[in-house]
């Protein structure tokens, strides 16, 4: 007997969570830098917990990169960009692109924290016919601006989005987060040349510089350093930061001061927040056991 799978229900806004997001985000943005950083850290810790249980439920995922990129995503969506979870297609929204699309669990957990859809739907991650694919899909997940997955695609699309804003005379900004291993793709450097040529000061490219990629360290695969000098030579305003310091991230997300596009090199730790995962290459694509999830959640409660 053949079993016919039915598609999951479409994702709908979580009205209560979206309302809480608007209030909490506004207070966060109006608070002192230290208070904002403390609030962002609390939100990021909750998102990290959701990432772990989401991957545990699915039995699949990229937990190391999800945890390294969490602070960058949370600071962008909660503390920087103009987001409208109750109206994902709002014409004046800022745009966020996750180019390293294999870290979808981090993006979904962050979007759910903002109210784009109910957190309970995270349990459907990677399930058959679920809208929460292993890579983000624009037509299935509210808050996703473009499909991403094949590395080297998200940044060129983000550059096109920023150019589109320029051509239309719109004020919205675009932030795109890339993996550092992804910087070995030539399409990213073509996009960088284009962004600099058009002086897309409304574009910020953020590199999640955890120095690990699938199977090895980035510098053992194809050397990227000096990464800051490379971005500068392509015409970007470059900011190098601790990618887990929420105050530093928020400051680095400020608009361009030179009229050029901005590149943020965020030095991060793969598996950040879970001691036995931190800076270990095997956690690029490894699923924690139930006991490991329990231990990890304990660490993220202290």
Phi, psi and omega in degrees: 000131181271130177267127179260120180277138178261136178301146177292158178298145178301152178284131179238154181300143170269099188302317182295312181297322179295322178294315178299319178303311183300318181289311184292320179296319179296317178295319179300314184290337180268354184273174179294159179305318181293318180293319178297318180298319180295320179293317179296322178297319179297317179295317181297323178296318177296321178295319178300320177297318178295323178301314182297313181288330177295314180290323176300315181295320182282329186074017180209158175148182182233070192298322182299311179289327176301315183288329180288330186265352188304313184296327179291320180290313183298317181293325178293310187278325182269329190243357188227299189280154175276102183248151182226076184303326180285346180217073188303335181264017182309126187297335182260013178293150166284160184250136175237132179234128172262102182287324177280072190295343178293345176267044182296327182300324177292318179294313181298318181296322178290316178299318179296324178296334179273348180097011178298331174200163184294140178303328182300334180289346177300336179294347180268004182307124178065011175289156179305128179065013176288144174292341181271073180295170175292345173227141187296140179237123186299322184277357183246334187237115176301136181097347177270121185274332180204148174298139176216154185169295173299119185294143181095001181261322187297318181294315175302321178295317180299320177297321177295322177297315179296320178295322177299320177298318180298314183295329181269356181070029182266155186263356185288148182261163176231127171244132178233134180251126181244154169278154179287325174299330178296337180291355174278357178271127183296332181299330179293322181285330172296318178294322179297318177299318181294315181298319179291321180301318181270005179047059183279079181290351177271008182245130174236120176259127184243123179260119176282091190269072178269356173066015176231142172226183186301112173092347186194175173280148182302320184289341176273344181268295172212115187300135179253333183289147359279109187291325179295318180294325178297312179298318179299319181293338177272001173098020181260151167279121190251136176231125181251126187220170166280114185285006174242005177264103188297326178293318179294321179296313181300318179293322180290337178278000178297154181301160178304143177254358186241356185081006178252162172296156185250138171242125177251118175263106185260106179287116186232175178238123177296135182077019186307131177103344179237111193303319184280356176257340190296128176058035178240122189295331183294342180274011172299315185214061180227139182261125180291148174288169178300321179293320178294323176296318178301313180295319180296317180294326175298317179297326183273011176251340185290000000 
